[in-house]
Amino acid sequence: MCVVLVLVVISLAGQYFRDFFGDNELAQKIISKVNLDEERNNLPTWYQSSSLLVCSLILLVIGHVRDAVKDRDAKFWWILSFLFLVLSVDEAVSIHEQMTVPLRSAFNLEGIFFLSWVIPAAVAVAILVVVFAGFLTRLPPRTRNLMVAAGALFVFGAIGLEMVGANYMFMLNDPPDIDKDFGYALITTTEEFFEMTGIVVFVYGLLSYLDGASAAVGTTRSVEVLDGETPDTMICGVS
């Protein structure tokens, strides 16, 4: 979480003092490299993409752990792992933003839907909530609460505050130098803060669950060995 706060402070400071450096090319490049809303070839983008990839890898490990004990929900962990891999790639190359102009032009979208990729994103979130509802109810209460909180934080930032920023941009008539507007920087930085905080909470919840799941697998395997049965596989180094 300290990394998130440092990135937020540096990004806001850079946006606030941008005008003080005038046309100094080196200063402007440094500012762009720490701008949370730049979303291409900079430090915050690398951090967020890496964090999402870490989530994908942890989810993959949990899927294998649950599959080892014949848990019917193992497939949900693997699906989540794939989805977070997609999110990681999208964060790095901004695929979702390619939908904005075509959708905006086709449906003449304005205001909060000016950045129109949020519409298919909201539909996708609604579908995922329905599909994963049963899975969530079967999780331990602590893990479920952490995952729901993480999801709420992330979606509030990625979609909710994105719509606020879209309306702000629309009200200013989408100026080409919108990225230099400090009011817009405040909105986008807050948006990214919620997204990154959601990821931090999610990673914490996953690691806590993985620790408990690994311990449970270890206990189960120990009982099998004591009963004279030899397990076919090893999980997390515990036989």
C-alpha positions in Angstrom: 0.0 0.0 0.0 3.0 2.3 0.6 3.9 1.9 -3.0 0.4 3.0 -4.1 0.6 6.1 -1.9 4.0 7.0 -3.2 2.9 6.7 -6.8 -0.2 8.9 -6.1 1.8 11.6 -4.4 4.5 11.7 -7.1 1.9 11.7 -9.9 -0.1 14.6 -8.3 3.1 16.6 -7.6 4.2 16.2 -11.2 0.8 17.3 -12.5 0.7 20.3 -10.2 4.2 21.5 -11.0 4.0 20.7 -14.7 3.5 24.3 -15.8 6.4 25.5 -13.7 8.9 23.6 -15.9 7.7 25.3 -19.1 9.1 23.6 -22.2 11.9 21.8 -20.4 11.9 18.5 -22.3 13.6 16.4 -19.6 11.2 17.6 -16.8 8.2 16.9 -19.0 9.4 13.4 -19.8 10.0 12.6 -16.1 6.5 13.9 -15.3 4.9 11.7 -18.0 6.8 8.7 -16.7 5.1 9.0 -13.3 1.7 10.2 -14.4 -1.0 7.7 -13.3 -3.3 8.6 -16.2 -0.6 8.3 -18.9 -1.3 4.6 -19.2 1.5 3.8 -21.6 5.2 3.1 -21.2 5.6 4.5 -17.7 6.1 3.5 -14.1 2.5 3.4 -12.7 1.3 1.4 -15.8 4.2 -1.1 -15.2 3.2 -1.4 -11.5 -0.5 -1.9 -12.2 0.1 -4.4 -15.0 2.6 -6.4 -12.8 0.1 -6.4 -9.9 -2.6 -7.8 -12.0 -0.2 -10.5 -13.4 0.7 -11.4 -9.8 -3.0 -11.8 -9.1 -3.3 -14.1 -12.1 -0.4 -16.3 -10.9 -1.7 -16.6 -7.4 -5.2 -17.5 -8.7 -3.5 -20.2 -10.9 -1.8 -21.7 -7.8 -5.0 -21.6 -5.8 -6.7 -23.4 -8.7 -4.2 -26.2 -8.6 -4.4 -26.5 -4.8 -8.2 -26.7 -4.9 -8.1 -29.2 -7.8 -5.8 -31.4 -5.8 -8.5 -31.9 -3.2 -11.2 -32.4 -5.9 -12.9 -29.0 -5.1 -15.6 -28.4 -7.7 -14.8 -24.7 -7.6 -11.3 -25.1 -8.9 -12.4 -24.1 -12.3 -13.6 -20.7 -11.0 -10.1 -20.0 -9.7 -8.7 -20.8 -13.1 -11.2 -18.6 -14.9 -10.3 -15.7 -12.6 -6.6 -16.4 -13.3 -7.3 -16.0 -17.0 -9.4 -12.9 -16.6 -6.6 -11.2 -14.5 -4.1 -12.2 -17.2 -6.3 -10.4 -19.7 -6.6 -7.4 -17.4 -2.8 -7.3 -17.0 -2.3 -7.3 -20.8 -5.0 -4.7 -21.2 -3.4 -2.4 -18.6 -0.1 -2.5 -20.5 -1.5 -1.8 -24.0 -4.9 -0.1 -23.3 -7.0 -2.4 -25.5 -10.3 -1.2 -23.9 -9.7 2.4 -25.0 -9.9 1.3 -28.6 -13.7 0.8 -28.2 -14.3 4.4 -27.1 -14.4 6.3 -30.4 -16.4 3.7 -32.4 -19.1 3.4 -29.7 -19.2 7.1 -29.1 -19.7 7.8 -32.8 -22.2 5.0 -33.3 -24.5 6.0 -30.5 -23.7 9.7 -30.1 -22.7 9.2 -26.5 -22.1 12.2 -24.3 -21.6 13.2 -20.6 -20.7 10.3 -18.3 -20.6 7.9 -21.3 -18.2 10.1 -23.3 -15.5 7.5 -22.6 -17.9 4.9 -23.9 -15.9 1.8 -23.2 -17.4 1.8 -19.7 -20.7 0.5 -21.1 -19.5 -2.9 -22.3 -17.2 -3.0 -19.2 -20.3 -2.5 -16.9 -22.2 -5.2 -18.7 -19.2 -7.6 -18.4 -19.0 -6.8 -14.6 -22.7 -7.5 -14.2 -22.4 -10.9 -16.0 -19.4 -11.9 -13.9 -21.3 -11.0 -10.7 -24.1 -13.4 -11.7 -21.7 -16.2 -12.8 -19.5 -16.0 -9.7 -22.3 -15.4 -7.1 -22.6 -19.0 -6.1 -18.8 -19.4 -6.0 -18.5 -16.4 -3.7 -21.1 -17.8 -1.3 -19.1 -21.0 -0.9 -15.9 -19.1 0.1 -14.8 -18.6 3.7 -16.5 -15.4 5.0 -13.2 -13.5 5.5 -12.0 -14.4 2.0 -15.4 -13.5 0.5 -15.6 -10.2 2.2 -12.0 -9.2 1.1 -12.8 -10.2 -2.5 -16.0 -8.3 -2.6 -14.4 -5.3 -1.1 -11.5 -5.5 -3.5 -13.9 -5.8 -6.5 -16.0 -2.9 -5.3 -13.0 -0.6 -4.9 -11.6 -1.6 -8.3 -14.9 -1.2 -10.2 -15.7 2.1 -8.4 -12.4 3.5 -9.6 -12.2 1.9 -13.1 -15.8 2.5 -14.1 -17.5 4.9 -11.6 -14.8 7.5 -11.4 -14.0 7.0 -15.1 -17.5 8.2 -15.8 -16.9 11.3 -13.6 -13.8 12.0 -15.6 -15.6 11.4 -18.9 -18.2 14.0 -17.9 -15.6 16.5 -16.9 -13.8 16.0 -20.2 -17.1 16.4 -22.1 -18.0 19.6 -20.3 -14.6 21.0 -21.3 -15.3 19.9 -24.9 -12.5 17.4 -24.9 -9.5 19.8 -25.2 -6.4 18.2 -26.7 -4.4 19.3 -23.6 -6.9 17.7 -21.1 -4.0 15.8 -19.6 -2.5 19.1 -18.4 -5.7 20.1 -16.5 -5.1 19.7 -12.8 -8.8 19.2 -12.0 -8.9 16.3 -14.5 -5.6 15.0 -12.9 -7.3 14.9 -9.5 -10.2 12.8 -10.9 -8.0 10.4 -12.8 -5.5 10.0 -9.9 -8.3 9.2 -7.5 -9.6 6.7 -10.0 -6.2 5.0 -10.2 -5.9 5.1 -6.5 -9.1 3.1 -6.0 -8.0 0.6 -8.7 -4.6 0.0 -7.1 -6.1 -0.2 -3.6 -8.6 -2.8 -4.9 -5.7 -4.9 -6.3 -3.8 -4.6 -3.0 -6.8 -5.8 -1.0 -7.4 -8.6 -3.5 -3.8 -9.8 -3.3 -4.0 -9.8 0.5 -7.2 -11.8 0.4 -5.7 -14.3 -2.0 -2.6 -14.9 0.0 -4.6 -15.3 3.2 -6.8 -17.9 1.5 -3.8 -19.7 -0.1 -2.1 -20.0 3.3 -5.2 -21.5 4.8 -5.9 -23.8 1.7 -2.3 -25.0 1.7 -2.5 -25.8 5.4 -5.7 -27.7 4.8 -4.1 -29.7 2.0 -1.1 -30.5 4.2 -3.4 -31.8 6.9 -5.4 -33.9 4.5 -2.2 -35.5 3.0 -0.8 -36.2 6.5 -4.0 -38.1 7.3 -3.7 -40.1 4.1 -0.1 -41.1 4.9 -1.0 -42.1 8.4 -3.8 -44.2 7.0 -1.3 -46.0 4.8 -2.3 -44.2 1.5 0.3 -42.7 -0.7 -0.9 -39.4 -2.4 -0.3 -39.3 -6.1 0.7 -35.6 -6.2 2.4 -33.0 -4.1 1.0 -29.6 -3.4 3.0 -26.6 -2.3 5.8 -28.9 -1.2 3.5 -30.6 1.4 3.0 -34.3 0.9 
